């Protein structure tokens, strides 16, 4: 594939237009991925010493070159070129395992080209050798091709074989697809048995929702209409799943045809609304609440209205939410009552009515009734969080005297039951600092010398120490290192004072193991062969499957190394974080630099440091392209679709990018653009990051109200716990990325006053 012609950016950096890269998503990734596929192929072939020991005849050279070209072209989305290269490889060595390998490459290329019958024929030859690491995957791909070419019976049998080894990631996909093939083959009873077994084994697999649609079809064909209708209804109730809409359409069509499908009840619509509120889809939730009223005008008002209040809170319409919730604050139903009081607490806190908000949060803490529209993990934590917020809100409102007393009281009352005791003690100490009672604050920080706030306490004890003791205390804080943010601040303070502080300790170099653990060797071999065929995503799926199993710790270095060769960032990052000690190599793995053909140019085109974009990506998504947050943010840099559309409009790019945020070329360009817009409004990177996480509105308020405050104190004063931690972590990672690239430290000056915000982006 030829590169797209590169214009010159407004900043003078030659680069392709990112709008065109959105329309041609492989244009800037294919070449790099092809080289990685070729490398994987070379690694696989190098593992066969029998070939290497002999002199290399010309046909073998042609075969190797053909396979490498086929894998490279396939990874670059050039199916016809891949097929031609595979045919050259087959002509060079048409017999035995070599010929089968060439036919495998040909089958993959033909499948990618949309020629399933020819792909199935080539893959049949590829499956002739009885033993091959990637045999289950080739069987799966041939089954797919047979199903697409109208041979569901043969496809189903082959897919059942492909799903035999449950250690492999392909087993799940094969078993789900086998069930769908049995439906197409007119064998509904067998399809029901196959799909039921797969759904019991992997109920949360990404393919499970589509399999439930197929199960409903199989049940209906088998005559079990009642269970078919219930299967689709249960899927429709899970309103946040993409397949839920399809289930609803199937039910509606069946009902219209006279089938045994009752109309949705008010309870059904309320269940969907609750799920939508819990998964951050408040607009859709409001539509379901209206449908509930239409289905049953007599539905209890409290059940509807507290969910409506929760949806309005999700939309940021707090005053309206309070008006809706107020009549139900003393409802006899404990669930309705507690839900209403939570909405009122949030609205009062947002409006600055601290005493009212504190009282409402104490009421929420005193109950354990479920809250409408709150995810399960939040339900478990809500009582503790509400009791803490009842005390902490006084700090947020600037009433530091009362905050110190309330937070100390919370710590005493909940010292054995709350995970927020240390946080309460921290803000009690910080309240004393804000009151100017530095001696009291230093004593309060000393109470935190052990535990999660130890590094923070050490730094602030140094900041508050008299000149004779300040240097020694800051040196200790710089050396502590468990929290890199405070070590970074301490080093900057020492450097400004002319005191030499040791740089971050260099990570030791450690060799990787030279053999795979026995429990993982087979899966590693499968992954290597798949990558050699150009099936990078499938190879990485097998590595992820291995990383979830019992052999993950022993295999972690090789999993990370192989994934890194394939150009993946997420797996090496996770293996380094979860299983591997610190070394020079694991530091690189834990701070990867993905998309080198794309990210640096896009960041620089918008005037953003690429290292900062990488640090944001590391925190936002852990380098997972398709991840979606509970708040609806998507992709590598976690942008919400509505934000993406507004950014695209500013750049003159056609709409629809909000549906393509899983594509790196879309997400990285828009994320870099957003960081640039925030950088134009907020002078300090810390405020930029606060705005990226919490929104420009809150960050602007914080920058304006605390303008002139030193940066280190300003960060500590960020009221949102998540945003406060986010800023610290991302700035620390920014510094690491700059140092790893051989550049200077990140320009973070803890004494620099934070500037008031300029006009600018507000979304």
PEDAMO-V176457 format. One record per residue. N is the residue number from 1. SS is DSSP state (@ for helix, = for strand, . for the rest). BURIAL is # if it has 24 or more other C-alpha atoms within 12 Angstrom, else .. D_CENTER is the distance of its C-alpha to the mean C-alpha in whole Angstrom. Layout:
N:SS:BURIAL:D_CENTER, N:SS:BURIAL:D_CENTER
//
This chain:
1:.:#:30, 2:.:.:32, 3:.:.:30, 4:.:.:30, 5:.:.:32, 6:=:.:31, 7:=:.:32, 8:=:.:33, 9:.:.:30, 10:.:.:32, 11:.:.:31, 12:.:.:33, 13:.:.:30, 14:=:.:31, 15:=:#:28, 16:=:#:27, 17:.:#:27, 18:@:#:23, 19:@:#:24, 20:@:#:26, 21:@:#:23, 22:@:#:21, 23:@:.:23, 24:.:#:24, 25:.:#:20, 26:.:#:22, 27:.:#:24, 28:.:#:23, 29:.:#:20, 30:@:#:23, 31:@:#:25, 32:@:#:23, 33:@:#:22, 34:@:#:25, 35:@:#:26, 36:@:#:24, 37:@:#:25, 38:@:#:29, 39:@:#:28, 40:@:#:26, 41:@:#:30, 42:@:#:32, 43:@:#:30, 44:@:#:31, 45:@:#:35, 46:@:.:35, 47:.:.:35, 48:.:.:38, 49:@:.:41, 50:@:.:43, 51:@:.:43, 52:@:.:42, 53:@:.:46, 54:.:.:48, 55:.:.:49, 56:.:.:46, 57:.:.:48, 58:@:.:47, 59:@:.:46, 60:@:#:43, 61:@:.:42, 62:@:#:42, 63:@:#:40, 64:@:#:38, 65:@:#:37, 66:@:#:37, 67:@:#:34, 68:@:#:32, 69:@:#:33, 70:@:#:32, 71:@:#:29, 72:@:#:28, 73:@:#:29, 74:@:#:27, 75:@:#:24, 76:.:#:25, 77:.:#:25, 78:.:#:29, 79:@:#:30, 80:@:#:34, 81:@:#:34, 82:@:#:32, 83:@:#:35, 84:@:#:38, 85:@:#:37, 86:@:#:36, 87:@:#:40, 88:@:#:41, 89:@:#:40, 90:@:#:41, 91:@:#:45, 92:@:#:45, 93:.:#:44, 94:.:.:44, 95:.:.:45, 96:@:.:44, 97:@:.:40, 98:@:#:40, 99:@:#:41, 100:@:#:38, 101:@:#:36, 102:@:#:37, 103:@:#:37, 104:@:#:33, 105:@:#:32, 106:@:#:34, 107:@:#:33, 108:@:#:29, 109:@:#:31, 110:@:#:33, 111:@:#:30, 112:@:#:28, 113:.:#:31, 114:.:.:31, 115:.:#:34, 116:@:#:34, 117:@:#:37, 118:@:#:38, 119:@:#:34, 120:@:#:35, 121:@:#:39, 122:@:#:37, 123:@:#:35, 124:@:#:38, 125:@:#:40, 126:@:#:36, 127:.:#:36, 128:.:.:40, 129:.:.:40, 130:.:.:39, 131:.:.:37, 132:.:#:34, 133:.:#:30, 134:.:#:29, 135:@:#:31, 136:@:#:29, 137:@:#:27, 138:@:#:30, 139:@:#:31, 140:@:#:28, 141:@:#:28, 142:@:#:32, 143:@:#:31, 144:@:#:29, 145:@:#:32, 146:@:#:34, 147:@:#:33, 148:@:#:32, 149:.:#:36, 150:.:.:37, 151:.:#:38, 152:@:#:36, 153:@:#:38, 154:@:#:38, 155:@:#:34, 156:@:#:34, 157:@:#:36, 158:@:#:34, 159:@:#:31, 160:@:#:32, 161:@:#:33, 162:@:#:29, 163:.:#:28, 164:.:#:30, 165:.:#:29, 166:.:#:26, 167:.:#:25, 168:.:#:23, 169:.:#:20, 170:@:#:22, 171:@:#:24, 172:@:#:22, 173:@:#:22, 174:@:#:25, 175:@:#:27, 176:@:#:25, 177:@:#:26, 178:@:#:30, 179:@:#:30, 180:@:#:29, 181:@:#:32, 182:@:#:34, 183:@:#:34, 184:@:#:35, 185:.:#:38, 186:.:.:39, 187:.:#:39, 188:@:#:37, 189:@:#:38, 190:@:#:37, 191:@:#:34, 192:@:#:33, 193:@:#:34, 194:@:#:31, 195:@:#:29, 196:@:#:29, 197:@:.:29, 198:@:#:26, 199:@:#:24, 200:@:.:26, 201:@:.:24, 202:.:.:21, 203:.:.:20, 204:.:.:16, 205:.:.:16, 206:.:.:15, 207:.:#:18, 208:@:#:20, 209:@:#:20, 210:@:#:22, 211:@:#:24, 212:@:#:25, 213:@:#:26, 214:@:#:28, 215:@:#:30, 216:@:#:31, 217:@:#:33, 218:@:#:34, 219:@:#:35, 220:@:#:37, 221:@:#:39, 222:.:.:40, 223:.:.:41, 224:.:.:39, 225:@:.:39, 226:@:.:38, 227:@:.:35, 228:@:#:34, 229:@:#:34, 230:@:#:32, 231:@:#:29, 232:@:#:29, 233:@:#:29, 234:@:#:27, 235:@:#:24, 236:@:#:25, 237:@:#:25, 238:.:#:21, 239:.:#:21, 240:.:#:17, 241:.:#:17, 242:@:.:18, 243:@:#:21, 244:@:#:22, 245:@:#:24, 246:@:#:25, 247:@:#:27, 248:@:#:28, 249:@:.:30, 250:@:#:31, 251:@:#:33, 252:@:.:34, 253:@:.:36, 254:@:#:37, 255:@:.:39, 256:@:.:40, 257:.:.:42, 258:.:.:43, 259:.:.:41, 260:.:.:41, 261:.:#:38, 262:.:.:38, 263:.:#:37, 264:.:#:34, 265:.:#:35, 266:@:#:34, 267:@:#:32, 268:@:#:30, 269:@:#:29, 270:@:#:29, 271:@:#:26, 272:@:#:24, 273:@:#:24, 274:@:#:23, 275:@:#:20, 276:@:#:19, 277:@:#:20, 278:@:#:18, 279:.:#:15, 280:.:#:16, 281:.:#:18, 282:@:#:21, 283:@:#:23, 284:@:#:23, 285:@:#:24, 286:@:#:27, 287:@:#:28, 288:@:#:28, 289:@:#:30, 290:@:#:32, 291:@:#:33, 292:@:#:33, 293:@:#:36, 294:@:.:37, 295:@:.:37, 296:.:.:39, 297:.:.:41, 298:.:.:42, 299:.:.:38, 300:.:.:38, 301:@:#:37, 302:@:#:35, 303:@:#:33, 304:@:#:32, 305:@:#:32, 306:@:#:30, 307:@:#:27, 308:@:#:28, 309:@:#:28, 310:@:#:25, 311:@:#:24, 312:@:#:26, 313:@:#:24, 314:@:#:21, 315:.:.:22, 316:.:.:24, 317:.:#:27, 318:@:#:28, 319:@:#:32, 320:@:#:32, 321:@:#:30, 322:@:#:33, 323:@:#:36, 324:@:#:34, 325:@:#:33, 326:@:#:37, 327:.:.:39, 328:.:#:37, 329:.:#:37, 330:.:.:40, 331:.:.:39, 332:.:.:41, 333:.:.:37, 334:@:#:35, 335:@:#:32, 336:@:#:33, 337:@:#:35, 338:@:#:32, 339:@:#:29, 340:@:#:32, 341:@:#:32, 342:@:#:28, 343:@:#:28, 344:@:#:32, 345:@:#:30, 346:@:#:27, 347:@:#:30, 348:@:#:32, 349:@:#:30, 350:@:#:29, 351:.:.:33, 352:.:.:34, 353:.:.:36, 354:@:#:35, 355:@:#:38, 356:@:#:37, 357:@:#:33, 358:@:#:34, 359:@:#:36, 360:@:#:34, 361:@:#:31, 362:@:#:34, 363:@:#:35, 364:@:#:31, 365:@:#:31, 366:.:.:34, 367:.:#:33, 368:.:.:31, 369:.:#:31, 370:.:#:28, 371:.:#:26, 372:.:#:26, 373:.:#:22, 374:.:#:21, 375:.:.:18, 376:@:.:19, 377:@:.:18, 378:@:.:19, 379:@:#:22, 380:@:.:23, 381:@:.:22, 382:@:#:24, 383:@:#:27, 384:@:#:27, 385:@:#:25, 386:@:#:27, 387:@:#:30, 388:@:#:29, 389:@:#:28, 390:@:#:32, 391:@:#:33, 392:@:#:30, 393:@:#:31, 394:@:#:34, 395:@:#:32, 396:@:#:30, 397:.:#:33, 398:.:#:35, 399:.:#:38, 400:@:#:37, 401:@:#:40, 402:@:#:39, 403:@:#:36, 404:@:#:37, 405:@:#:39, 406:@:#:37, 407:@:#:34, 408:@:#:37, 409:@:.:38, 410:@:#:34, 411:@:#:34, 412:@:.:37, 413:@:.:37, 414:.:.:33, 415:.:.:34, 416:.:.:34, 417:.:.:31, 418:.:.:28, 419:.:.:25, 420:.:#:26, 421:@:#:29, 422:@:#:29, 423:@:#:27, 424:@:#:30, 425:@:#:32, 426:@:#:30, 427:@:#:31, 428:@:#:34, 429:@:#:35, 430:@:#:33, 431:@:#:35, 432:@:#:38, 433:@:#:37, 434:@:#:37, 435:.:.:40, 436:.:.:42, 437:.:.:43, 438:@:.:41, 439:@:.:44, 440:@:.:42, 441:@:#:39, 442:@:#:39, 443:@:#:41, 444:@:#:38, 445:@:#:35, 446:@:#:37, 447:.:#:36, 448:.:#:33, 449:.:#:34, 450:.:.:32, 451:.:.:29, 452:.:.:25, 453:.:#:27, 454:@:#:30, 455:@:#:28, 456:@:#:28, 457:@:#:32, 458:@:#:33, 459:@:#:32, 460:@:#:34, 461:@:#:37, 462:@:#:37, 463:@:#:37, 464:@:#:39, 465:.:.:42, 466:.:.:45, 467:@:.:46, 468:@:.:47, 469:@:.:44, 470:@:#:41, 471:@:#:41, 472:@:#:41, 473:@:#:39, 474:@:#:36, 475:@:#:37, 476:@:#:36, 477:@:#:33, 478:@:#:32, 479:@:#:32, 480:@:#:30, 481:.:#:27, 482:.:.:25, 483:.:#:23, 484:@:#:23, 485:@:#:23, 486:@:#:27, 487:@:#:28, 488:@:#:27, 489:@:#:29, 490:@:#:32, 491:@:#:32, 492:@:#:32, 493:@:#:35, 494:@:#:37, 495:@:.:37, 496:@:.:38, 497:.:.:41, 498:.:.:42, 499:.:.:41, 500:.:.:40, 501:.:#:37, 502:.:.:35, 503:.:#:32, 504:.:.:29, 505:.:.:30, 506:.:.:30, 507:.:.:28, 508:.:.:30, 509:.:.:30, 510:.:.:30, 511:.:.:30, 512:.:.:28, 513:.:.:30, 514:.:.:32, 515:.:.:32, 516:.:#:29, 517:.:.:29, 518:@:.:31, 519:@:.:29, 520:@:#:26, 521:@:#:29, 522:@:#:29, 523:@:#:25, 524:@:#:25, 525:@:#:28, 526:@:#:26, 527:@:#:23, 528:@:#:25, 529:@:#:28, 530:@:#:25, 531:@:#:24, 532:@:#:27, 533:.:#:28, 534:.:#:25, 535:.:#:23, 536:@:#:20, 537:@:#:17, 538:@:#:19, 539:@:#:20, 540:@:#:16, 541:@:#:16, 542:@:#:19, 543:@:#:18, 544:@:#:15, 545:@:#:17, 546:@:#:20, 547:@:#:17, 548:@:#:17, 549:.:.:21, 550:.:.:23, 551:.:#:24, 552:@:#:21, 553:@:#:22, 554:@:#:25, 555:@:#:23, 556:@:#:21, 557:@:#:23, 558:@:#:23, 559:@:#:20, 560:@:#:18, 561:@:#:22, 562:@:#:21, 563:@:#:18, 564:@:#:19, 565:@:#:22, 566:.:#:20, 567:.:#:18, 568:.:#:14, 569:.:#:13, 570:@:#:10, 571:@:#:13, 572:@:#:15, 573:@:#:13, 574:@:#:12, 575:@:#:16, 576:@:#:17, 577:@:#:15, 578:@:.:16, 579:.:#:20, 580:.:#:21, 581:.:.:24, 582:.:.:24, 583:.:.:25, 584:@:.:26, 585:@:#:24, 586:@:#:21, 587:@:#:21, 588:@:#:20, 589:@:#:17, 590:@:#:16, 591:.:#:16, 592:.:#:16, 593:.:#:17, 594:.:#:15, 595:.:#:17, 596:.:#:20, 597:.:#:22, 598:.:#:20, 599:@:#:18, 600:@:#:21, 601:@:#:23, 602:@:#:21, 603:@:#:21, 604:@:#:24, 605:@:#:25, 606:.:#:24, 607:.:#:26, 608:.:#:22, 609:.:#:22, 610:@:#:20, 611:@:#:19, 612:@:#:18, 613:@:#:15, 614:@:#:14, 615:@:#:14, 616:@:#:12, 617:@:#:10, 618:@:#:10, 619:@:#:9, 620:@:#:7, 621:@:#:4, 622:.:#:6, 623:.:#:7, 624:.:#:5, 625:.:#:7, 626:.:#:7, 627:.:#:3, 628:=:#:6, 629:.:.:7, 630:.:.:10, 631:.:.:12, 632:.:#:11, 633:=:#:9, 634:=:#:7, 635:.:#:7, 636:.:#:7, 637:.:#:9, 638:.:#:8, 639:=:#:11, 640:=:#:13, 641:@:#:15, 642:@:.:18, 643:@:#:17, 644:@:#:17, 645:@:#:20, 646:@:#:22, 647:@:#:21, 648:@:#:22, 649:@:.:25, 650:@:.:26, 651:.:.:26, 652:.:.:28, 653:.:#:25, 654:.:.:26, 655:.:.:24, 656:.:.:21, 657:@:#:18, 658:@:#:16, 659:@:.:16, 660:.:#:15, 661:.:#:12, 662:.:#:10, 663:.:#:13, 664:@:#:13, 665:@:#:16, 666:@:#:16, 667:@:#:13, 668:@:#:14, 669:@:#:18, 670:@:#:17, 671:@:#:15, 672:@:#:18, 673:@:#:20, 674:@:#:19, 675:@:#:19, 676:@:#:22, 677:@:#:23, 678:@:#:22, 679:@:#:24, 680:@:#:27, 681:@:#:27, 682:.:#:27, 683:.:#:28, 684:.:#:26, 685:@:#:23, 686:@:#:22, 687:@:#:23, 688:@:#:21, 689:@:#:18, 690:@:#:19, 691:@:#:19, 692:@:#:16, 693:@:#:15, 694:@:#:17, 695:.:#:19, 696:@:#:22, 697:@:#:24, 698:@:#:24, 699:@:#:24, 700:@:#:27, 701:@:#:29, 702:@:#:28, 703:@:#:29, 704:@:#:32, 705:@:.:33, 706:.:#:33, 707:.:#:34, 708:.:.:36, 709:.:#:34, 710:=:#:33, 711:@:#:29, 712:@:#:29, 713:@:#:30, 714:@:#:28, 715:@:#:25, 716:@:#:26, 717:.:#:27, 718:.:#:24, 719:.:#:24, 720:.:#:21, 721:@:#:20, 722:@:.:16, 723:@:#:17, 724:@:#:20, 725:@:#:18, 726:@:#:15, 727:@:#:18, 728:@:#:19, 729:@:#:17, 730:@:#:16, 731:@:#:20, 732:@:#:20, 733:@:#:18, 734:@:#:19, 735:@:#:22, 736:@:#:21, 737:@:#:20, 738:@:#:24, 739:@:.:26, 740:@:#:24, 741:.:.:25, 742:.:.:29, 743:.:.:28, 744:.:.:30, 745:.:#:28, 746:.:#:26, 747:.:#:28, 748:.:#:27, 749:.:#:31, 750:.:#:31, 751:.:#:34, 752:.:#:33, 753:=:#:34, 754:.:#:31, 755:.:#:32, 756:.:.:33, 757:.:#:30, 758:.:#:32, 759:.:.:31, 760:.:.:28, 761:.:#:25, 762:.:#:25, 763:.:#:22
//
